Amino acid sequence: MRTEPGWVRETLSSPRFAPYLAKAGGDLAAAIELYWWNVDISAAFYVPLHCLEMALRNALHRQLSESFGRDDWWSVVPLRKKGPQLVADARRKLTERGRSGTADNVVAELSLGFWVSLISRNYTRDLWVPYLHKVFRHYPGGRGALHHDLTTVLLFRNRIMHHEPIHHRHLEADHRTIRRVLGYLSPAMITQLESYDRVERTLKQRPAPPEGVVDE
């Protein structure tokens, strides 16, 4: 095994590069190629993730605004656990940046984790049954399976946004989950996405493992 180049040690760090090196069976050139492919496939996933996150938060916000008769519905909805703190943090960040705390700005500032939490069992009686099931007009199943899919997407999205390795995952399944949930919200957005989603093309460009290394 050749010595890692300086840019790997200084920019990536040896511990963060180690998973790529292990996957490549210690082949430095193959590990570097795998690293850059991991960057590329992460970038490709940004587009469908962007579409899903935008569709989810805007659909939930629209439904809750209509249901409670006010744009700042979080002021009257009995938010559970970290919900109130996440709203307070969003408003604080807006103030720190000199932006107004309008409903639209708060919605844009709230994390994907906040929106996914609204589909959890904590809100089954208060939100899902009376209101939020209406958001997923094209979904035939129950809340639990949907929340599982959304949580899977959330954890996957966070790995990408924190620049973590995703090359070891079943990325085809991740892609299907993202598109499936987006379809529950907006089939029209799936149609729009077709021309811009390059995940499948990038998956086909994954570098082959070095000779003698089994890609599990």
C-alpha positions in Angstrom: 0.0 0.0 0.0 1.4 3.4 -1.0 1.5 6.3 1.4 -1.5 8.5 1.3 -0.8 11.8 -0.5 -0.7 15.0 1.5 -4.1 16.2 0.3 -5.7 13.1 1.8 -4.0 13.5 5.2 -4.4 17.2 5.4 -7.9 17.8 3.8 -9.8 14.5 4.4 -7.8 13.1 7.3 -6.6 9.5 7.4 -9.5 8.3 9.7 -12.1 9.6 7.3 -10.3 8.2 4.3 -9.9 4.8 6.0 -13.4 3.4 5.0 -12.6 4.0 1.3 -9.2 2.3 1.7 -10.7 -0.6 3.4 -13.4 -1.0 0.7 -10.7 -0.9 -1.9 -8.7 -3.7 -0.2 -5.9 -1.3 0.6 -5.5 -0.2 -3.1 -4.7 3.6 -2.8 -5.6 4.5 -6.3 -8.9 2.6 -6.2 -9.7 4.2 -2.8 -9.2 7.7 -4.2 -11.4 6.9 -7.2 -14.1 5.5 -4.9 -13.9 8.7 -2.7 -14.5 10.9 -5.7 -17.4 8.7 -6.9 -18.9 8.9 -3.4 -18.8 12.7 -3.8 -20.4 12.5 -7.2 -23.2 10.2 -6.2 -23.9 12.3 -3.1 -24.2 15.3 -5.3 -26.6 13.4 -7.6 -28.8 12.5 -4.7 -29.1 16.2 -3.8 -31.7 16.8 -6.5 -34.3 14.2 -5.6 -33.7 14.9 -1.9 -34.3 18.6 -2.6 -37.6 17.9 -4.3 -38.8 15.7 -1.5 -37.9 18.0 1.3 -39.5 21.0 -0.4 -42.6 19.1 -1.3 -42.9 17.6 2.3 -42.5 20.8 4.2 -44.7 22.9 2.0 -47.5 20.4 1.9 -47.5 19.9 5.7 -47.3 23.7 6.2 -50.2 24.3 3.8 -52.4 21.6 5.4 -51.8 22.8 9.0 -52.3 26.4 8.1 -55.6 25.6 6.6 -56.6 23.3 9.4 -55.8 25.7 12.2 -56.7 28.9 10.3 -53.3 30.6 10.8 -49.9 30.6 9.2 -48.1 30.3 12.5 -49.9 27.1 13.4 -47.0 26.0 15.6 -48.3 28.6 18.1 -51.4 26.5 18.8 -50.5 23.0 17.8 -49.4 20.9 20.9 -45.9 20.2 19.7 -44.2 17.2 21.4 -40.7 16.6 22.7 -38.2 18.8 20.8 -40.8 20.5 18.6 -41.1 23.8 20.6 -37.3 24.1 20.9 -36.8 23.5 17.1 -39.3 26.3 16.4 -37.6 28.6 18.9 -34.2 27.8 17.4 -35.5 28.6 13.9 -36.8 31.9 15.0 -33.6 32.7 16.9 -31.4 32.0 13.9 -33.6 34.3 11.7 -33.2 37.1 14.3 -29.4 36.6 14.4 -29.3 37.0 10.6 -31.5 40.1 10.7 -34.4 38.4 9.0 -38.0 38.7 10.0 -39.8 35.9 11.7 -42.6 35.5 9.2 -44.3 32.2 8.8 -42.6 31.6 5.4 -39.2 32.3 6.9 -39.7 30.0 9.9 -41.0 27.2 7.6 -37.8 27.5 5.4 -35.6 27.5 8.5 -37.1 24.4 10.2 -35.1 21.2 9.6 -36.3 18.1 7.8 -36.2 16.3 11.1 -38.9 18.6 12.4 -41.2 17.9 9.5 -40.6 14.1 9.7 -41.4 14.2 13.4 -44.9 15.4 12.6 -45.6 12.0 11.0 -44.4 10.1 14.1 -46.7 8.3 16.5 -46.5 11.2 18.9 -48.9 13.0 16.6 -51.2 10.2 15.5 -54.3 11.4 17.2 -53.6 15.2 17.2 -52.3 15.6 13.6 -52.2 12.5 11.5 -55.7 11.2 11.8 -57.6 14.5 11.5 -55.3 16.4 9.2 -52.0 15.2 7.9 -53.1 12.0 6.2 -54.7 14.3 3.6 -51.3 15.5 2.6 -50.3 12.1 1.2 -53.2 11.8 -1.3 -51.5 9.1 -3.3 -50.4 6.9 -0.3 -52.5 3.8 0.4 -50.8 2.7 3.6 -50.7 3.5 7.3 -48.7 6.2 9.2 -46.1 3.8 10.6 -44.7 2.6 7.3 -44.7 6.1 5.9 -42.8 7.4 9.0 -40.3 4.6 8.6 -39.6 5.6 5.0 -39.3 9.3 5.9 -36.9 8.4 8.8 -34.8 6.4 6.4 -34.6 9.3 4.0 -33.8 11.7 6.8 -30.9 9.6 8.1 -29.6 9.1 4.5 -29.9 12.8 3.8 -28.0 13.7 6.9 -25.1 11.4 5.9 -24.9 13.2 2.6 -25.0 16.7 4.1 -22.3 15.8 6.7 -20.1 14.4 3.9 -20.2 10.8 5.2 -19.5 7.7 3.0 -22.6 6.3 1.3 -20.9 4.0 -1.1 -21.6 1.0 1.1 -25.4 1.5 1.1 -28.0 -0.1 -1.1 -28.3 3.2 -3.1 -30.8 1.8 -5.6 -33.2 1.2 -2.7 -32.5 4.6 -1.2 -33.3 6.2 -4.6 -36.5 4.2 -4.9 -37.6 5.2 -1.4 -37.1 8.9 -2.1 -39.0 8.8 -5.4 -41.8 6.7 -3.9 -42.4 9.1 -1.0 -42.2 12.1 -3.4 -44.9 10.4 -5.5 -47.2 10.2 -2.5 -47.0 13.9 -2.3 -46.8 15.1 -5.9 -46.8 12.8 -9.0 -46.3 16.0 -11.0 -43.0 16.7 -9.3 -41.8 13.2 -10.2 -42.5 14.1 -13.8 -40.5 17.3 -13.4 -37.7 15.4 -11.8 -37.1 13.0 -14.6 -35.0 15.4 -16.7 -32.8 16.3 -13.7 -32.3 13.2 -11.7 -28.9 11.7 -12.6 -28.7 9.1 -9.8 -29.3 6.1 -11.9 -26.7 7.3 -14.5 -24.2 7.9 -11.8 -24.7 4.6 -10.1 -23.7 2.9 -13.4 -20.5 4.9 -13.3 -19.3 3.3 -10.0 -15.7 2.3 -10.3 -15.0 -1.4 -10.4 -13.3 -2.8 -7.3 -9.6 -3.8 -7.7 -8.9 -7.3 -8.9 -9.3 -9.8 -6.1 -11.6 -7.5 -4.0 -15.2 -8.6 -3.6 -17.7 -5.7 -3.7 -20.3 -6.8 -1.2 
